[in-house]
């Protein structure tokens, strides 16, 4: 998976960027490969905003945005939202195949 981690302002640490990469890379253990992943981290009024966009090989991208006072919390919440979207679609496709 190709990661693109960007930040709109200079206040984002490299440790937070690496943490976001590792956290989102865990989503691949569900069995699907993604073409690329965009992670946008922004700091606005003492809050960290994290947006994650996963592009699968086929289909629509998964998008999640969340904000929190701390950077890791924002990344965790956004990653959890993306995981939930992905698992919901995976379950829907599995139910469709069953008689």
C-alpha positions as CSV (number, residue, x, y, z in Angstrom):
1,X,0.0,0.0,0.0
2,X,1.3,3.4,-0.9
3,X,0.9,6.0,1.9
4,X,0.6,9.8,1.4
5,X,0.8,11.6,4.7
6,X,0.4,15.3,4.5
7,X,-0.2,18.1,6.9
8,X,-1.7,21.6,6.3
9,X,0.4,23.3,8.9
10,X,4.0,22.8,10.3
11,X,2.9,21.9,13.8
12,X,2.5,18.2,13.1
13,X,5.4,16.0,14.4
14,X,7.0,13.2,12.5
15,X,6.1,10.7,15.3
16,X,2.4,11.4,14.7
17,X,2.9,10.9,11.0
18,X,4.6,7.5,11.6
19,X,1.9,6.5,14.1
20,X,-0.8,7.3,11.6
21,X,0.9,5.1,8.9
22,X,1.3,2.2,11.3
23,X,-2.3,2.5,12.5
24,X,-3.8,2.6,9.0
25,X,-1.5,-0.3,7.8
26,X,-3.2,-2.5,10.3
27,X,-6.4,-2.3,8.3
28,X,-4.9,-4.5,5.6
29,X,-5.0,-7.6,7.9
30,X,-8.8,-7.8,7.1
31,X,-7.7,-9.3,3.7
32,X,-8.0,-6.6,1.1
33,X,-5.2,-4.6,-0.5
34,X,-5.6,-1.0,-1.2
35,X,-4.0,1.0,-4.0
36,X,-3.1,4.0,-1.9
37,X,-4.0,5.7,1.3
38,X,-4.1,9.4,2.0
39,X,-3.8,10.7,5.5
40,X,-4.2,14.5,6.1
41,X,-3.4,15.8,9.6
42,X,-4.2,19.4,10.5
43,X,-4.0,21.4,13.7
44,X,-6.6,24.0,14.2
45,X,-7.4,25.9,17.4
46,X,-5.6,23.4,19.7
47,X,-7.4,20.4,18.1
48,X,-6.0,17.8,15.8
49,X,-8.0,16.9,12.7
50,X,-7.3,13.7,10.9
51,X,-8.8,12.6,7.6
52,X,-8.1,9.2,6.2
53,X,-9.0,8.1,2.6
54,X,-8.5,4.5,1.5
55,X,-8.6,3.7,-2.2
56,X,-9.4,0.0,-2.9
57,X,-8.6,-1.6,-6.2
58,X,-12.2,-1.6,-7.2
59,X,-15.1,0.5,-5.8
60,X,-15.6,3.7,-4.0
61,X,-13.0,5.1,-1.6
62,X,-13.5,4.9,2.2
63,X,-13.4,8.3,3.9
64,X,-13.3,9.2,7.6
65,X,-12.6,12.4,9.4
66,X,-12.4,13.0,13.1
67,X,-11.0,15.6,15.5
68,X,-9.6,15.4,19.1
69,X,-7.5,17.3,21.5
70,X,-4.6,14.9,21.1
71,X,-3.2,13.7,17.8
72,X,-3.2,10.0,18.5
73,X,-6.8,10.1,19.6
74,X,-7.8,11.8,16.3
75,X,-5.9,9.2,14.3
76,X,-7.4,6.3,16.3
77,X,-11.0,7.6,16.0
78,X,-10.7,8.2,12.2
79,X,-9.0,4.7,11.7
80,X,-11.8,3.1,13.7
81,X,-14.4,4.8,11.4
82,X,-12.7,3.6,8.3
83,X,-12.5,0.0,9.7
84,X,-16.2,0.1,10.5
85,X,-17.0,1.2,7.0
86,X,-14.8,-1.4,5.4
87,X,-16.2,-4.2,7.6
88,X,-19.8,-3.2,6.9
89,X,-19.2,-3.4,3.2
90,X,-17.4,-6.7,3.5
91,X,-20.3,-8.1,5.5
92,X,-22.8,-6.8,3.0
93,X,-21.0,-8.5,0.1
94,X,-20.8,-11.8,2.1
95,X,-24.5,-11.7,2.8
96,X,-25.2,-11.1,-0.8
97,X,-23.4,-14.3,-1.8
98,X,-25.3,-16.4,0.7
99,X,-28.6,-17.9,-0.4
